[in-house]
Amino acid sequence: MVVFIIAFLFLIGILVLFLVNTKTQKVVKCKIVKAGEISKLTSLVATINNLDEKIFVYDGQKQDISDFEIFVVSGESMAQNGIHTGNGILVKKLYNEQKFKLTGHPLLVFEIDTERKKYRTPGVALSDDIEYKLRKFVAYFRCDIDFDVELDAIAEQNQDILLRENRDKILSKYEGAIKYYKGIDVLLMSSTWHDGKIGYSFHPAKYLVGKVEYIIPKDAIKI
């Protein structure tokens, strides 16, 4: 009987030690970034294992992600870049002058300007949370230069982005942006795809959150 009690207490002690030393796997709710239509509210909710140490292993190398934001994509406008609904992305945050030093055509995350969204589509449903959109950078567009002169200069450097063929569509977007953001000197021009057709947007730099650097492994995301 005494042996049984001692054995029982020993097992209880082991169980207590196990529970004390076992960390509960924390998860955090991810921010959602829209790839495509932004007027509708997304129903996507996702979580990711909490990265307390701010370390992410990519291609066998540890990456410090203390200055990154984690997003989960909702939409298929970036499918040609291998990014689909449910994919996680790590976005390098950009500040001040960094927002004016982009090169190439990185994927960017912008905060959606809620006031402009209401201005463009009165009565549209608004989220209680900040909304974000995913776009591909085209170029910096100077607003103090004739539109066609600037578009031609950009097209010369980006002959694969169908700029001249979509001149009227781009002009419509540009005019809408400069009418709303009166007196702005430079806008960030971006592209996206919807139903097989390319679309364009213009954004003030202050709404740029950062650029996509890494794709998060799918098994880290729970939708």
N, C-alpha and C positions, 0 to 999 in steps of 0.2 A: 504493500500500500504506500509506504513512504517512498519507495523507488518510483512508483507511478506518479506521485505528486511532484517529485523532483523533476522527472522527465517532462511532465506537463508544464511546469513553470519554466523549464529550459526552452521548450518550444514557444511559449508565449514571449519569452525574452527575445528569441530570434526574430519572431514576427514583428515585434515592436521596433527592433533595430532596422529591419527591412523597410518598414513603413516610414521611419524617420529619415532614412538615407535615400529613399527613392523620391526623386523630384517628379511632381505632376507635370505632364507635358502641357505647357501653356499654348494657347492659340490666340491669335489676334485677328480682328476683322480687317480685311483688306480694303483699300480704296479702289473704287471701280473707275476705269477710264473707258470712254466710249470710242469705238472705232467705227465711224459711220454716222448715222443719223443722231443728232443731238437733241432734237426737239422733244423726243419721248423719254419718259423716265425708264431707267433700266430696272428689271426685277432681279438681276443677278446679285447674289450675296456670296462671298467667299471668305475663307479664313486660311491662315498660314501658320505653321509652327513658329512660335515666338523666337526671334533670333536675339537672345539676350546679349550675346557676346559681340554682336554686330560683325560676324565673320561669315562669309559665304564662299564656298569652294566652287570654282568655275574652271573647267578643263584641268583639274588637278592642282590648281593654284588657289591659295587662300586670298580672298579679296576683303579689304576693309570697307564695309558698307555703311559706316556711320554717317556718311553724307549722301545717302541714297534714300529714295522713296520706293515703297513696294506697291505695285498696282496689279489688278487683275483686269484683263481685257474683256469688254462686252461689245461684240460686233465683228464683222468679217471684212472691213474695208482694207485691212492690212494683210489679207490672206496671201497676197503675192510676195510678201516679205516673210512668210512662214509663221505669222502670228494670227491666232484664231481665238474665238470666244473661249474663255477659261484659262488661256495662257497667262502666266504671271510674268511680269517684267520688273527689272530693277532700273530705276531712273536716277541718273546722276543729277543732283540739284545744281542749278546755275544761278549766279548772283550778279547783279550790277553789270559791269563791263563784260563779264563772261557771256552774257546773252547776245553780245554783238560780235562774237569771235567764232561763230559756227563755221565749219568748213564741210564740204561734201554735202551729202543729203541724209543726215541722221533722222531717225524717228524721234519726234518730240512730243512731250505731254504739255498741254496748255490747260490752265484753269479757264472754265467757261465764264464769260462775262454775263452774269445773271441779268443785269440791267439791259444790256443790249439784246439778250435773248427775249426779254419781255417786249422790248421796242420792236423787234423784227416779227415776233409772233404773239400778239396780244392774246391773253387768255390761256397761254400755254401753261401746262402743269410744271411747277417748280419743286425741286427737291429741298428738303430741310438741310441737307449736307452740301458741301461744295462739290460741284460737278467738274469733270475733266474730260478732255478729248485727246485722241491720238492722231497725229498728223505727220507727214513727211516733209522735211524742210526743202524748199526750192531755192530761195534767195532772199537777201535783204532788198526791199523795194523802197527807193528814195521817193518821197512824195513832193519834193521841190523841183522835180524834173518832169518834162512832158511824158505822159503815160506811154506813148508808142516808142519814144526814144529809149526809155528805161526798159520796156518789155523786150525790145529788139536786142539791147545789150545783154540782158539776162538770157534770152533765147540763144544767142551766139555761144554762150558758155554751157547751155543745157539743152542741146539739140535732141535729146532723147525724151524730153518731158512734154512734147506736144504743146508748146506755148503759143506759137503763132497760129496754129490751127484752132485754138480755143480763145482767140483774142477777145471776142465779144463777151464770152462768158466770164473771162478774167476781168474785163473792164467793168462789168456789172458788179462783181464782187468788190472791186477796188473802189468804185464810186460809193458804194454803200458804206465801206469802212471809213473813207476819209470824210464822208458827210457826218458820220456819227462821232468819229474821233477828230474833231476839228483842230487844225493847227499842228497835227503830228508830223514829224520829219521823216521817220522811217517806220515801215511796217514789215513784219516777217511774213513772207509768202509761203504757203504750204500747199500740199496736194493730198488727195485721198481718192479712194475708188468706191463707187456705189453702183451696183447692177452693171458692172463691166464698163462704166464710164468714169473718166477722171473728173474730179472737181477741185476747186481751188478755194483758199481762204486767206484772209489777211488779218494779222494779229499784232497788237501793241506788245512790245517786249515785256512789259510788266506782268503779262499773264503767262509768260513762259515759265514752266516749273523746272524742266530739265530735259535731258536727252536719254534715250534708252541705251543701256550699256549691256545688260545681260538678260537672258531668258531664264526664269526660275524653273527648276525641274517640276514636272507635272505632279509627281507624288508628294510634293510639299503643299499643294493647294487642295482645299476641300470646298467644293461648291454645293 
